[in-house]
Amino acid sequence: PYLMPLAFASLLGGMTTLVGTPPNIIIASFREAATGDAFTMFDFTPVGLGVALAGVLFIALIGWRLIPTRQAQATPGETIEIADYMTEVRVTEDSRYVGRLVRDLEELARDDVAIVGLIHRGRRYGAPSSYQIIDTGDVFIIEANPEDLRSFVDETGFRLEGFSNIRSDVDKAVASDDVALLEAVVVPNGQIEGRNAAGLHLHSEYGVNLLAVSRSGARIASRLSRVVLQAGDVLLLQGRTELMLAALPRLNLLPLADRDLRIGQPRRLVIPVAVFVGALLLTIFGLLPIHVSLVAAVTLLLLSRFITLQSAYQSINWPIIVLLGAMIPVGGALESTGGAARIAALVTDLGHTLPPWTILAIVLVTTMLLSDVVNNSTAVILMAPVAMGVSEAMGASVDPFLMAVAIGGSSAFLTPIGHQSNTIVMGPGGYKFGDYWRMGLPLDVIIVSVSVPLIMWVWPLGI
């Protein structure tokens, strides 16, 4: 029950500073366009901190009790018992694959059979090279369901081995000094969402094997090559460490657990952290806007070769960039065509019968609901022009309405698709789509109850 609270806490914490979450940076740019001055680093703190404290207290005392208890995904080899799904086959003397390459077996197996290990002349190899020559007496450790296993044995002429030492062989083959075994989660709008393993060609293109897929904490038992991957799915992957490190960013996968997979070297992290802190200080003291200081930090790391151009390019979530690039003109069109003003007029018409704070609450709640179904940055881009139009129609300051949009954009607590943090914990926590509103709905009510008075106190309406 602790992963969803952790995800929600990360969203609450992001409300407190300019760089805590992308919506805050976007709102700061809208404020600069409207008034000539952007929100600074800690302008979000008075309201954001109050909301975060109220939210964390609710989660810690009551909220976590509202989450359904289900079997969560454990570490590799626990919930997904690897050896239970693997088999050893021996290369016979009369097999037509003797003298050929492992690559030929991979082409035969496609993604229905994963070749995860090889015992060649008494030596074990994890994730054998595609160019390894097959010899008589070699033993392959493969992962397949019974139907695919039968077809594989019939086609190759290999012989099924006994199972007395299969668990020992699997443990030594699937993860060793140069072979990694880890779980990774499919992120929303990632490269592999909506695709199946057969179309990805994971081993031939990336050099990794897909051993299992878990969805909502339960292993998917159907043929992996035909499973359409969804955001939040947990993939159990195996491959050589260097290939795994290269494959994760290319596939837009986030690692959840690993066995001796080193993502970075601690000593090399000192300078990048120092550069990042320096960029933040430049923004805090008003010397550079945040988007300039962070780009300068990345440029410095590239020039000093702490990161490569390829890794920097692969780490960019291009679907989100394209989505935001498409939504920015939409937000601009809402403002330039008068659409935002018309929507604002409809909202402010309610102001004749309702107090001003209710209009602020309407803007906040609308942004909240929108951020639950689209990317939170997109929700902010669409709602900011409307909020500015409402403030203009009411003759009020734009600041409280932009702050309401910022809070609402970071309050994606009702669904797993509103924010990446929610999606990441869905598979490992064994959560279902409908679990999020159980704690998210009362949390939203608390956020509205706390944030509206705080916003009006810190950022007065001026009417």
C-alpha positions as CSV (number, residue, x, y, z in Angstrom):
1,P,0.0,0.0,0.0
2,Y,3.0,2.3,0.1
3,L,3.8,2.9,-3.6
4,M,0.7,5.0,-4.4
5,P,1.2,7.2,-1.4
6,L,4.9,7.6,-2.5
7,A,3.7,8.7,-6.0
8,F,1.2,11.1,-4.7
9,A,3.7,12.6,-2.3
10,S,6.1,13.3,-5.2
11,L,3.3,15.3,-6.9
12,L,2.6,17.2,-3.7
13,G,6.3,18.0,-3.2
14,G,6.6,19.3,-6.8
15,M,4.1,22.1,-6.0
16,T,6.5,23.9,-3.7
17,T,9.1,25.4,-6.1
18,L,9.4,26.6,-9.6
19,V,11.4,23.6,-10.8
20,G,9.4,21.1,-8.8
21,T,7.2,20.3,-11.8
22,P,7.0,21.4,-15.4
23,P,3.5,23.1,-15.0
24,N,5.1,25.6,-12.6
25,I,7.7,26.6,-15.2
26,I,4.9,26.9,-17.8
27,I,2.8,29.0,-15.5
28,A,5.8,31.3,-14.8
29,S,6.1,31.9,-18.6
30,F,2.4,32.8,-18.9
31,R,2.8,35.2,-16.0
32,E,5.8,36.8,-17.6
33,A,3.8,37.3,-20.8
34,A,0.9,38.9,-18.9
35,T,2.8,41.1,-16.4
36,G,6.4,41.3,-17.6
37,D,7.7,39.4,-14.6
38,A,7.8,35.6,-14.2
39,F,7.2,33.8,-11.0
40,T,10.4,33.2,-9.1
41,M,11.8,30.0,-7.6
42,F,10.0,30.3,-4.3
43,D,6.8,32.2,-5.3
44,F,5.0,28.8,-5.3
45,T,6.2,27.9,-1.8
46,P,3.6,29.6,0.5
47,V,0.7,27.9,-1.2
48,G,2.5,24.8,-2.4
49,L,4.0,24.0,1.0
50,G,0.6,24.4,2.8
51,V,-1.1,22.1,0.3
52,A,1.7,19.6,0.4
53,L,1.7,19.4,4.2
54,A,-2.1,19.0,4.3
55,G,-1.9,16.3,1.6
56,V,0.9,14.4,3.3
57,L,-0.9,14.4,6.6
58,F,-4.1,13.0,5.0
59,I,-2.1,10.3,3.2
60,A,-0.1,9.3,6.3
61,L,-3.1,9.2,8.7
62,I,-6.1,8.2,6.5
63,G,-5.4,8.0,2.8
64,W,-3.3,4.8,2.7
65,R,-6.1,2.9,4.4
66,L,-8.4,3.6,1.5
67,I,-6.2,1.7,-1.0
68,P,-7.2,-1.9,-1.8
69,T,-4.7,-4.5,-0.7
70,R,-3.5,-6.6,-3.5
71,Q,-0.4,-8.8,-4.2
72,A,2.3,-6.4,-5.4
73,Q,5.0,-7.2,-7.9
74,A,8.2,-8.2,-6.0
75,T,11.8,-8.3,-7.1
76,P,12.9,-10.4,-10.1
77,G,12.5,-14.1,-9.4
78,E,10.0,-13.7,-6.5
79,T,6.6,-13.0,-7.9
80,I,7.8,-14.1,-11.3
81,E,9.5,-17.4,-10.5
82,I,11.9,-17.6,-13.5
83,A,12.9,-21.2,-13.3
84,D,9.2,-22.3,-13.4
85,Y,9.0,-21.1,-17.0
86,M,12.3,-22.2,-18.4
87,T,13.6,-25.4,-20.0
88,E,16.9,-27.0,-21.0
89,V,17.3,-28.4,-24.5
90,R,20.4,-30.3,-25.7
91,V,21.8,-30.0,-29.3
92,T,21.8,-33.5,-30.8
93,E,24.3,-34.8,-33.3
94,D,21.8,-35.0,-36.1
95,S,20.3,-31.6,-35.6
96,R,20.5,-29.4,-38.7
97,Y,21.5,-26.5,-36.5
98,V,24.9,-28.0,-35.6
99,G,27.6,-25.6,-37.0
100,R,25.2,-22.8,-37.5
101,L,24.9,-19.6,-35.5
102,V,22.7,-18.8,-32.5
103,R,21.2,-16.0,-34.7
104,D,19.6,-18.7,-36.8
105,L,17.8,-20.1,-33.7
106,E,16.7,-16.6,-32.9
107,E,15.2,-16.1,-36.3
108,L,13.3,-19.4,-35.9
109,A,12.1,-18.6,-32.4
110,R,11.3,-15.0,-33.1
111,D,10.0,-13.6,-29.8
112,D,8.0,-16.6,-28.8
113,V,11.1,-18.4,-27.4
114,A,13.8,-16.5,-25.5
115,I,17.3,-17.9,-25.5
116,V,18.5,-16.8,-22.1
117,G,21.5,-19.0,-21.5
118,L,24.0,-21.5,-23.1
119,I,26.1,-24.2,-21.6
120,H,29.0,-24.8,-24.1
121,R,31.7,-27.3,-23.2
122,G,30.9,-27.0,-19.5
123,R,30.9,-23.2,-19.4
124,R,27.8,-21.2,-18.9
125,Y,27.0,-18.1,-20.9
126,G,24.1,-15.7,-20.1
127,A,22.4,-14.1,-23.1
128,P,24.7,-15.8,-25.6
129,S,26.0,-13.9,-28.5
130,S,24.0,-14.1,-31.8
131,Y,27.3,-15.1,-33.5
132,Q,28.1,-18.0,-31.2
133,I,28.5,-21.3,-33.2
134,I,26.2,-24.1,-32.1
135,D,28.1,-27.3,-31.3
136,T,26.9,-30.9,-30.6
137,G,26.1,-31.3,-26.9
138,D,25.5,-27.6,-26.3
139,V,22.6,-27.0,-23.8
140,F,20.4,-24.0,-24.3
141,I,18.3,-22.6,-21.5
142,I,15.1,-21.3,-23.1
143,E,12.0,-19.6,-21.9
144,A,8.8,-20.6,-23.6
145,N,5.2,-21.8,-23.1
146,P,4.5,-25.5,-23.8
147,E,3.1,-24.9,-27.2
148,D,6.0,-22.8,-28.4
149,L,8.5,-25.2,-26.8
150,R,7.0,-28.2,-28.6
151,S,7.2,-26.4,-32.0
152,F,10.8,-25.3,-31.2
153,V,12.0,-28.8,-30.4
154,D,10.3,-30.3,-33.4
155,E,11.9,-27.7,-35.7
156,T,15.4,-27.9,-34.3
157,G,15.6,-31.6,-33.4
158,F,17.0,-30.7,-30.0
159,R,16.3,-33.0,-27.0
160,L,14.6,-32.0,-23.8
161,E,16.9,-32.4,-20.8
162,G,16.0,-33.5,-17.3
163,F,15.0,-30.8,-14.8
164,S,17.0,-31.8,-11.8
165,N,19.5,-28.9,-12.0
166,I,17.4,-26.5,-14.0
167,R,17.0,-24.0,-11.1
168,S,20.8,-23.9,-10.5
169,D,21.5,-23.5,-14.2
170,V,19.0,-20.7,-14.6
171,D,20.3,-18.8,-11.6
172,K,23.8,-18.9,-13.0
173,A,22.9,-18.2,-16.6
174,V,20.3,-15.4,-16.4
175,A,22.3,-13.1,-14.2
176,S,26.0,-13.0,-13.9
177,D,28.9,-10.5,-13.8
178,D,28.2,-9.4,-17.4
179,V,24.5,-10.2,-17.7
180,A,21.8,-8.2,-16.0
181,L,18.3,-9.2,-15.0
182,L,15.9,-6.4,-14.1
183,E,12.4,-5.1,-14.2
184,A,11.4,-2.0,-16.1
185,V,8.1,-0.2,-16.4
186,V,6.4,1.0,-19.6
187,V,5.9,4.7,-19.4
188,P,2.9,6.6,-20.9
189,N,3.4,7.7,-24.5
190,G,6.6,5.8,-24.6
191,Q,8.0,4.2,-27.7
192,I,6.7,0.7,-26.9
193,E,3.3,1.5,-25.5
194,G,0.7,-0.1,-27.7
195,R,3.1,-2.4,-29.5
196,N,3.9,-6.1,-29.0
197,A,7.2,-7.9,-28.6
198,A,7.1,-9.4,-32.0
199,G,7.1,-5.9,-33.6
200,L,9.9,-4.6,-31.3
201,H,12.5,-7.3,-32.2
202,L,14.0,-6.9,-28.8
203,H,16.8,-9.3,-29.1
204,S,17.8,-8.6,-32.7
205,E,17.6,-4.8,-32.4
206,Y,18.5,-4.3,-28.7
207,G,20.2,-7.5,-27.6
208,V,17.8,-8.1,-24.7
209,N,15.4,-10.9,-23.9
210,L,11.8,-10.4,-22.7
211,L,11.2,-13.1,-20.1
212,A,7.9,-12.0,-18.6
213,V,5.3,-9.3,-18.5
214,S,3.3,-8.4,-15.3
215,R,0.2,-6.3,-15.4
216,S,-1.4,-5.0,-12.2
217,G,0.8,-7.4,-10.2
218,A,-0.1,-10.5,-12.1
219,R,2.0,-12.3,-14.7
220,I,0.5,-12.4,-18.2
221,A,0.4,-16.1,-19.2
222,S,-0.3,-15.7,-22.9
223,R,2.3,-15.7,-25.6
224,L,4.6,-12.7,-25.0
225,S,5.1,-11.9,-28.7
226,R,1.3,-11.2,-28.9
227,V,0.9,-9.2,-25.7
228,V,0.1,-5.5,-26.5
229,L,2.1,-3.5,-24.0
230,Q,0.3,-0.9,-21.9
231,A,1.6,2.0,-19.7
232,G,2.3,0.6,-16.3
233,D,3.2,-2.9,-17.5
234,V,6.3,-4.3,-15.8
235,L,8.7,-6.1,-18.1
236,L,11.3,-8.7,-16.9
237,L,14.3,-8.2,-19.1
238,Q,17.6,-10.1,-19.4
239,G,20.7,-9.2,-21.4
240,R,24.3,-8.1,-21.2
241,T,24.8,-5.1,-18.9
242,E,26.1,-2.7,-21.5
243,L,23.4,-3.6,-24.0
244,M,20.7,-3.2,-21.3
245,L,22.0,0.2,-20.3
246,A,21.8,1.3,-24.0
247,A,18.3,-0.3,-24.5
248,L,16.5,1.2,-21.6
249,P,16.5,4.9,-22.8
250,R,15.9,3.8,-26.4
251,L,12.8,1.9,-25.4
252,N,11.7,4.7,-23.0
253,L,11.7,2.2,-20.1
254,L,12.3,3.0,-16.4
255,P,14.2,0.4,-14.3
256,L,12.4,-0.6,-11.1
257,A,14.8,-3.2,-9.7
258,D,18.1,-4.7,-10.8
259,R,20.7,-7.3,-10.0
260,D,24.0,-5.6,-9.9
261,L,23.1,-3.2,-12.8
262,R,25.0,0.0,-12.2
263,I,23.3,3.0,-13.7
264,G,26.1,5.4,-12.9
265,Q,29.4,5.8,-11.1
266,P,29.0,7.7,-7.8
267,R,32.3,9.7,-8.2
268,R,31.2,10.9,-11.6
269,L,27.9,12.2,-10.2
270,V,29.6,14.9,-8.1
271,I,30.2,17.4,-10.9
272,P,26.8,16.9,-12.7
273,V,25.1,17.5,-9.3
274,A,27.2,20.6,-8.7
275,V,26.4,21.9,-12.2
276,F,22.7,21.4,-11.6
277,V,22.8,23.2,-8.2
278,G,24.7,26.0,-9.9
279,A,22.0,26.3,-12.5
280,L,19.4,26.5,-9.7
281,L,21.3,29.2,-7.8
282,L,21.5,31.3,-11.0
283,T,17.7,31.2,-11.1
284,I,17.2,31.7,-7.4
285,F,19.3,34.9,-7.5
286,G,17.6,36.1,-10.6
287,L,20.6,36.1,-12.8
288,L,19.1,33.7,-15.5
289,P,15.6,32.4,-16.2
290,I,15.2,28.7,-15.4
291,H,15.0,27.5,-19.0
292,V,18.2,29.3,-19.9
293,S,20.1,28.1,-16.8
294,L,19.1,24.4,-17.2
295,V,19.9,24.4,-20.9
296,A,23.3,26.0,-20.1
297,A,23.9,23.2,-17.5
298,V,23.2,20.5,-20.0
299,T,25.4,22.2,-22.6
300,L,28.2,22.3,-20.0
301,L,27.9,18.6,-19.2
302,L,27.9,17.8,-23.0
303,L,31.1,19.9,-23.5
304,S,32.8,18.3,-20.5
305,R,31.8,14.8,-21.8
306,F,30.0,13.8,-18.6
307,I,27.1,12.9,-20.8
308,T,27.2,12.0,-24.5
309,L,25.1,13.6,-27.2
310,Q,23.5,10.2,-27.9
311,S,22.4,9.6,-24.3
312,A,21.1,13.2,-24.0
313,Y,19.1,12.7,-27.2
314,Q,17.7,9.3,-26.1
315,S,16.7,10.7,-22.7
316,I,14.3,13.2,-24.3
317,N,10.7,12.1,-24.2
318,W,9.9,13.1,-27.8
319,P,6.2,12.2,-27.7
320,I,5.7,14.7,-24.9
321,I,7.8,17.3,-26.7
322,V,5.6,16.9,-29.8
323,L,2.4,17.0,-27.8
324,L,3.4,20.2,-26.0
325,G,4.6,21.7,-29.3
326,A,1.1,20.9,-30.7
327,M,-0.7,22.3,-27.7
328,I,1.2,25.6,-27.4
329,P,-0.3,26.9,-30.6
330,V,-3.7,25.6,-29.5
331,G,-3.4,27.6,-26.3
332,G,-2.3,30.6,-28.3
333,A,-5.2,30.2,-30.6
334,L,-7.6,30.1,-27.7
335,E,-6.3,33.5,-26.7
336,S,-5.9,35.2,-30.1
337,T,-9.3,34.0,-31.5
338,G,-11.2,35.1,-28.5
339,G,-12.1,31.5,-27.5
340,A,-10.5,31.9,-24.1
341,A,-12.4,35.2,-23.6
342,R,-15.7,33.5,-24.4
343,I,-15.0,30.6,-22.0
344,A,-14.0,33.2,-19.4
345,A,-17.2,35.1,-20.0
346,L,-19.3,32.0,-19.4
347,V,-17.4,31.4,-16.1
348,T,-17.6,34.9,-14.9
349,D,-21.3,35.1,-15.6
350,L,-21.6,32.8,-12.6
351,G,-19.9,35.6,-10.6
352,H,-23.0,37.6,-10.5
353,T,-24.6,35.1,-8.2
354,L,-21.6,33.4,-6.6
355,P,-18.7,34.9,-4.5
356,P,-15.3,35.4,-6.3
357,W,-13.6,32.6,-4.4
358,T,-16.0,30.1,-6.1
359,I,-14.8,31.3,-9.5
360,L,-11.2,30.6,-8.4
361,A,-12.3,27.2,-7.2
362,I,-14.0,26.4,-10.5
363,V,-10.7,27.2,-12.4
364,L,-8.8,25.0,-10.0
365,V,-11.2,22.0,-10.2
366,T,-11.4,22.2,-14.0
367,T,-7.6,22.1,-14.3
368,M,-7.6,19.2,-11.8
369,L,-10.0,17.2,-13.9
370,L,-8.3,18.0,-17.1
371,S,-4.9,16.9,-15.7
372,D,-6.3,13.5,-14.8
373,V,-6.9,12.6,-18.5
374,V,-4.2,14.5,-20.3
375,N,-0.6,15.3,-19.6
376,N,-0.4,17.9,-16.8
377,S,1.7,20.3,-18.8
378,T,-0.9,20.1,-21.6
379,A,-3.7,20.8,-19.1
380,V,-1.8,23.9,-17.9
381,I,-1.2,25.2,-21.4
382,L,-4.9,24.9,-22.2
383,M,-6.2,26.4,-18.9
384,A,-3.8,29.3,-18.4
385,P,-5.3,31.4,-21.2
386,V,-8.8,30.7,-19.8
387,A,-7.6,31.7,-16.3
388,M,-6.1,34.9,-17.6
389,G,-9.3,35.7,-19.4
390,V,-11.4,35.1,-16.3
391,S,-9.2,37.4,-14.2
392,E,-9.4,40.1,-16.9
393,A,-13.2,39.8,-17.1
394,M,-13.5,40.0,-13.3
395,G,-11.0,42.9,-13.1
396,A,-8.9,40.8,-10.8
397,S,-5.2,40.1,-10.5
398,V,-4.0,37.4,-12.8
399,D,-1.7,35.9,-10.1
400,P,-4.3,33.9,-8.0
401,F,-5.8,32.4,-11.1
402,L,-2.5,31.3,-12.6
403,M,-1.5,29.9,-9.2
404,A,-4.8,28.0,-9.1
405,V,-4.0,26.5,-12.5
406,A,-0.5,25.5,-11.3
407,I,-2.0,23.7,-8.3
408,G,-4.6,22.0,-10.4
409,G,-2.1,20.9,-13.0
410,S,-0.1,19.1,-10.3
411,S,-3.2,17.4,-8.8
412,A,-3.5,14.4,-11.1
413,F,-4.7,12.0,-8.4
414,L,-7.7,10.3,-9.9
415,T,-6.2,8.1,-12.6
416,P,-2.9,6.4,-13.4
417,I,-2.5,8.2,-16.7
418,G,-2.5,11.8,-15.4
419,H,1.2,11.7,-14.3
420,Q,4.1,9.5,-14.9
421,S,4.6,8.9,-11.2
422,N,1.1,7.3,-11.0
423,T,1.8,5.1,-14.0
424,I,5.2,3.9,-12.7
425,V,3.8,2.4,-9.5
426,M,0.7,0.9,-11.1
427,G,2.4,-2.4,-12.1
428,P,4.7,-2.9,-9.1
429,G,1.9,-2.0,-6.7
430,G,-0.6,-4.3,-8.3
431,Y,-3.0,-1.4,-8.7
432,K,-6.0,-1.2,-11.1
433,F,-7.2,1.9,-12.9
434,G,-10.1,2.4,-10.5
435,D,-7.9,2.2,-7.4
436,Y,-6.5,5.7,-7.7
437,W,-9.7,7.7,-7.1
438,R,-10.3,6.0,-3.7
439,M,-7.5,8.0,-2.2
440,G,-7.3,10.7,-4.9
441,L,-10.8,12.0,-4.6
442,P,-10.7,12.9,-0.9
443,L,-7.2,14.2,-1.5
444,D,-8.5,16.5,-4.2
445,V,-11.2,17.8,-1.9
446,I,-8.6,18.6,0.7
447,I,-6.4,20.3,-1.8
448,V,-9.2,22.6,-3.0
449,S,-10.2,23.3,0.6
450,V,-6.7,24.3,1.6
451,S,-5.4,25.9,-1.6
452,V,-8.3,28.4,-2.3
453,P,-8.0,30.2,1.0
454,L,-4.2,30.1,0.8
455,I,-4.2,31.5,-2.7
456,M,-6.5,34.3,-1.8
457,W,-4.4,35.2,1.2
458,V,-1.0,35.1,-0.4
459,W,-2.2,36.4,-3.8
460,P,-5.2,38.6,-3.2
461,L,-7.7,39.0,-6.0
462,G,-7.5,42.8,-5.9
463,I,-11.2,43.4,-6.4
